[in-house]
């Protein structure tokens, strides 16, 4: 096991929740576990930030895996990271299937050691294979536990842990039907997904100026997550050569595709803001009339929060097709459109973009329908729920 340190906060005896001042001791310890992808890490950090705001004296420790995205993101957010040795479960049967179960057992005993050492008052799981042994160990020790599920179809970790944990926070009401083994319906809270972006509204013209774009020209936002999406980058390059409309583009390529995309895009007349990674995503969403992107849970949550109409292209290799299930939920609610990657070609995409980006009635309908899926202050509500559980007695 290894540890990476972030910064720590000051202590205080009071915190405020639901308008009341509650006296609490300053020596609380909270463990948050989740990893493998940003979709599991960013919600954990959003929850941790709210907990830190409400309990400045609390020690918050993340548990993840070495050499995964959490090893970079968690310390940069200012939190301690402890790591355990558990590996990803391959979807193909083979030698890794057996080594996975061995690593799961090892991860469970390492989690027991960590929890006995730090004695947290609550353990929060945000999904991914690493959260399984940590949350299960906490249940075994009698520590209050909470899991937060980001997808409309719960992952295998959530489905296995749901009957054992004290509370389950869901992003979508529809997820309940996949958790039929949970007998106590009072466990459920539908609070939406915690997102990294502030709630404040950003002026569209001002946002476009940050990307050196015209204030009144229709704008397409293309991104594929922090690593980009090669399939989307490739098909948009082909599509740009065929577009007969005058639009401008904000384009996050991901680092691997940036240079070749930059060189190819120089041949096209469209105004393009091209970067490997866009840090000011709130402004990018505000600038966009239409987004073309994957359908990961946090991407969906941000689109909903910012009410951005989107053409969703679910990643076809996502575990248990959860991206397609997320996308279908929004399509059924008329809050987005969808193209499956096997149907994606430049002719079809050209027609879809040209149909949508100037159709203000359809775009307005999508923006309005995003409201049906949006929950305000998700991170705050989950943090308050965790604090409630901290008052419950436990064994160690």
N, C-alpha and C positions, 0 to 999 in steps of 0.2 A: 504493500500500500504506500502511496506517496501523497504529498500535500503541496498545494500551491497556495500562497497567501495573497489575499487582497487587503484593502484597507478596513479599518474598524471604525465604528461610530462612537460618539460620546454617550454617557449614561444619563438617565433621567428616571424619576420614580412614577411619572404619570404618563398616560397616553389617552388619546381621545378617540372614541368610536361611537357613531350614531348620536353625536352631540353630547355625550356624557363623559365626564372625567372619572376614570377608574384608577384606583390606587393598585399598583402592582410592583413586585420586586423587580430589580434591574438585572438579575442574573439568569434570565431565560436563555435557553439554547434551543434552536430550531434547526432541523435537518431537512434539506430539500434535495430530492434525487430525481434525475431525468437527464437524458443525454442522447448522443449519437447524431442528432440533427438540431438545427436552430429552432425547429418547430416544437421541440421539447425543452430547450434551454431558455429561450426568450420568455415564455410564460413564467418559468420559475424565477427568472430575474425580476420580472414585473411584480410578481407576488412578494419576492424578497424586499424590493424597494418599498412596497406598501407596509410590510411588516416593520421595516426599519424606521419608517416615518411614524408609525404608531407606537413602536417599542424601541426607541433609540438605543437602549442599553442591551438589547438582545444580541446574542452571538448567533449568526446564521452561517451554517456550514453546508456547502453543496457536496454531494457525492456523485462522482461520474467515473469515466474510464479514461485512462491515459491515451494520448495521441488521437483523441476525437475532438470535435469542435468545442466541447465544453472546456478543454484544457486551455484554450485561448480566450474564450468569451467570459467565463466566470471570473478569473482573476482581474481582467480588464474592467469588469463591472464593480470591482472592489470587494469581492467575497472570497472566503477561503474555499479551496477545493481539495477534498480527499478523494482518492481513486481506489477502486477495487478491480480485481481481475475477473471480469465476466465478458464473454464474447457474444457477438451478434449471432442469432439463429439463422443459418442458411435455409432458404426455401427448398434447396435440393438435398435429398438424402445422401449421406456420405459420411466420411470420417469426421467432418466438422459437426455432424449431428451428435456424435458421441462426445467430442471434446466440449461442445456447448454445455451438455448436462453436467460434465465434470466442473466446468468453469462456474456454472450456476451454483453448484454446491459450495465451491470455494468462495464465491462471492457472498453467499449466505453467511458463512462463518466469519468472513472479514467484516460483513455488515454488523453481525452480533458484537464483534470486538469494538467497532467504532461506536455503536450505540451504548454499550456498557461503559465505554470510556467517557463519552461526552454527555450522557444522560439527558437527551433532549426531551422537552415537554410535549413536542408534537413532531411528527414526520410527514412531509408532504411529497407525494410522487407526481411528477408531471409527464410520465410516460417514457417509452423507450426501454430497451432490454435491461439497462442498468438499474432502473427503478424497481424492478421486480424483487430481487433478493433483499434490497434495503427495506422496502415497505413490508415485505413478508416477515423479515426479522423483527421489525417494530411491532407487528401484530402479534408475533410469537412471544415477545417480551411484555406485551400489554400496554405499549405506548400508544396514545391516541394517534390515529392515522387519517390522512385525507389524500384523495387522488383527484387530479384534474385531467379530464379527457378532452382533447382538442377537436376530435373528429366526429362526424355524424355517425360513423360506424366505429365503435370502440375497438382499440387494438387488443391484441391477445393478453398483454400485461394487465390492462384494465379489466378485461373479462375474467381473468383468473383471480385478481385481487378483490374485485368488487364485493363478493359476499363476506370478506373478512375485515374490510376497513370500516372506520367509523362514519366517514362521510365521502360522498362522490359529487364532485362539481362537473357539470356537463356544459359543453358549448351549444348543443342542440337538443331540443326536447326529444327528437326522433331517436336519439341514442339509447333512451330508456328501454325500448323494446328489445334491444340486443343484450340486455342485462337481466334477463328473466330469473336468474338464480338468486337475485337479491330479493329477499322476502320482506325486508323493512323498507317501505317506500319513503319513509322519513329521512333516509340517508341522502336522497337526491336533492341537489340544488342546481337549477339551470341558470347559470350566470354569464354565459358567453365565454369567449377567450380573452385572456389578458393580452394587451398589445403594447408595443413599445412607444407608440405615437401618442402625443398629447391630444386632448379632446378639442382644442381650439381650432377655429375656422381660419383658413389661410386664403387670402385674396388671390384669385386666379391670375390676373394680369401681373401682379407682383411676383407670383410663383414662376410664371413663364420667363420673366426677366432674369431670374436667377440661373436659368438654363440658356440664356442668350437667344430666346425665341420670341417670335412676334406675339404681341398681346392678344390679337383677335383671330389668329389662325387655328383651325382645328388641330388637335394634338393627340397623337397615339403614344401610349406608354408601353414599352415592351421590357419585360424582365422575367427571369426564370429562377428567382431565389438567389441566395448569396453566391452560389457557384455558377450561376447562369443556366442556360438550357440550350445546348448545342443544336438540338432539333429545331427549336424556335428561331435561333439565330440564322441557321441555314435557310429555312423556308422564307423568312422575312427578306433576306437578301434576294432571293428569287422573285418574291412578290413585289418588291420595290421597283424592279425593272418593268413591271406590268401595270403598276398603279396609274390610273389616268386622272386622279384627283390631286389637288394641291393641299398637302397636309405637312405637318412637322412632327418630328419623332424624338422622344426621350428613350434612350436605349441602354439598358444595363446588360452587358454581354457576359459577365463573369470573366475572371482573369484568363482562363485557357483560350477563349475565343476572341479576346479583345483585338489583338494586332491584326489578325487576318480579316476580321470584320471591319476594322477601321480602314484597311487598304481597299477592300471591296466596295465599301460604302462611299468612298470618294468619287466613284463614277456616277453617282445618282444626283439628281437635281434637288432632292428634298433637303430641307434644313434639318439636320440631325445633331442632337446632343448625345454623344457616345462616350460611355465610361465603363470600365470593368466593374465598378461598384458605385452605387448611388447612396450617399449617406443621408442626404436630406429628403427622405422618402415622403414626408408630409407635404413638402412643396411639389414633389413629382406627382403625387396623387391629385393635388389641387390644380395642377397645370393640365391634367389629362381630361380629354373628352371621353376617351375609351382606352381600356387596358387590354393587352394580350399577354397572358401569363399562365403559369401552372396553377394548380388548385390545392396547394398545401393548406393546412388548417389556419396557419397564421397569416398567410397571404389572403385567404378568404376573410378572416377577421378584420384585416386592415382595409380591404375593399369595402366591406360592409360598414365599418366605422366611418370611412371617408366618402361613402356613397358613390363609388366609382363604377360605372358600367364596364363590363368586362366580357371578353371572349376567353373562356377558360379552356386550356389544353391540358387535361390531367396527365401527370407522369404515369406512363403505362406500367412501370415496374414497381410502383409504390406497394408496400405491404398490404395485402388483402384488398387491393384496388380502392383504398380509402380516398384517394384524390378524386377518382371518378364519382364515388358516392357523395363526397362533399359538393362537387360541381352539379350533380343531378339535383340535389336538394335546392340549390339556388336557381337552376333552370326551371324546375317545377314551380318555384315561387316567383318566376318571371323577374328575377333580380340579376340574371346573367345569361349569356349564351355559351354554348360549348361546342368544341370540335374534338373528337377523339383523334389521337395521334395517327392511327392507321388510316384515317380519312383526310389527313392534313396534306394538302398540296397547294402550290402557289395560285392556281386558278380559283380553287374554292376559297382560299383565304382572301384573295383580292376581292372577290364578289362579296364576301362577308364584311370586310372592312368598309368597302364602298357603300354597302347597304346601310350599315349601322352608324358610321361616324357623323353623317349629316342628318340622320333621322332623329330630330330633337324630341319628337313624341315618344319614340321607343327608348331613347336614352333617359328621358324624364321618368318614364314608367319604371325602368330599372333602378334609378336612384330612389324613387319612392318606395319600391319593394324591398330595398335593402333594409329599410326601417323595421321590417317584420322580423329580421334575424339579429338585430342589434341589441345588445345589453350594455348599458352604461356602467362604468366603474367596476368592471369584472375583477380586476386585481384587488381592489379595495374590499369587495365583498368576500373574496376567497380569503384574504388576510384576516378579516373579521371572523370568518368561520373557523380559521385555524386558532385564533386567540380564544374563541369559545371552547374549543377542544382542549386547550392548554390547562383549563381549570378542572378538567376531569381527572380523577385519580388513576394512577397506573402503578405497575408492579415494581419497577426498579428505582 
